[in-house]
């Protein structure tokens, strides 16, 4: 395994691309420990600060992980994640699945708080956003509005950060599921109605189902197919 001297453009981007190429060519296998920083920086002819910026990007995308005192490793993917045909794309799909799991936990509590704290204006705003189309921005606006209805700025910030990560991966088409547009609208309308009615248990159930649609698709599960043993 050999690294080449970094080319022009942002140096850390070149480092990111090289590591991705090594993973896709299977020179770096899932679970493999990366060489020490000093060794990689010397081969690529970049500073360790540049190398650490590249590692930060790769960690955010879920391609590598850091272990305290143990170095950095290519992430190993759970067997339930559907392969996309290349190693890096599969790692990014796994990151989306993890993010959706985290969002289910976080936003489940958000909708419960929103039921308690939303104003009449916020309830109306949620209904208006739910009635929009099913673009990515419509989705972002709706979920941020849910967080705003809690009147807790840290929850708003956490939702925005998770959506920013998903947006980066969405641009690589992992998150663009053909049937997504149809159920986004219906799910959003139902969640908004539950919050307006201040029905927290129903809002939480609908939110779990809403995020579950995407997670099941990414895991290769067809919830409408009774022949799929993993469907539940």
C-alpha positions, 0 to 999 in steps of 0.5 A: 500500500503506497500513498502518492504526493498530494496534488493541487486543490485543497490538500486535505481533499486529496488525502480524503480521495486517496484513502477512499480509493484505497478502500474501494480497491480493497487495499484497506479492508473494513476493520483495518488499522490505518498507518501512523499519522507520521508515516502517512504524512511523510508519504503524502508530503503534507503536514499532520494538520492537513492529514487530521483535517482529512481524517475529520472529514472521513470520520464525519462521513462514517468511513473511518473511526478513531479509538482512544489510544488505539489509532484510526480504523476503516469502519466495519459495516453491520451485515444487515446493511445492504451493499451498494456495490462499492465499499465507500458507498456502503460505509456511507449508507451505514452512516445514514442508518446510524444517523436515522437511529439517532434521529429516532431517539432524539426526535421522538422526545422532540415531538413529545415536547412540541405537543406540550409547548407549541404555540397556535402559530407554530402548530399552523406553521407545521401544518403549512410545511407539511402540505408542501412538496417532498423536496429535501429542503421541505423535509429540513424545514419541517423537522427544524420547525418540530425542534423550534416548537420545543423552544429549546435552542440546543435541540434545534442545533442538534437537529440541524447538525444531523440534517447537515450530515444527511444532506452531504450524503444525500447529495451522493444519492444514497438517500434518494429513494424513489418512493420517498416523495409519496410518503414524506408528504403523508407522514408530515401531515399526520405528524403535524396533526398529532402535534396540533392535537397535542397527542404525544404518544401518537406523534411519537409513533408516527415519527418512528414510522416516518424515519423507519421507512427510510431506514428499512429501504437502506437496509434492503428491507421491503416492509410491504413484502411478506416474503422478506423474512427481515420485514417486520 
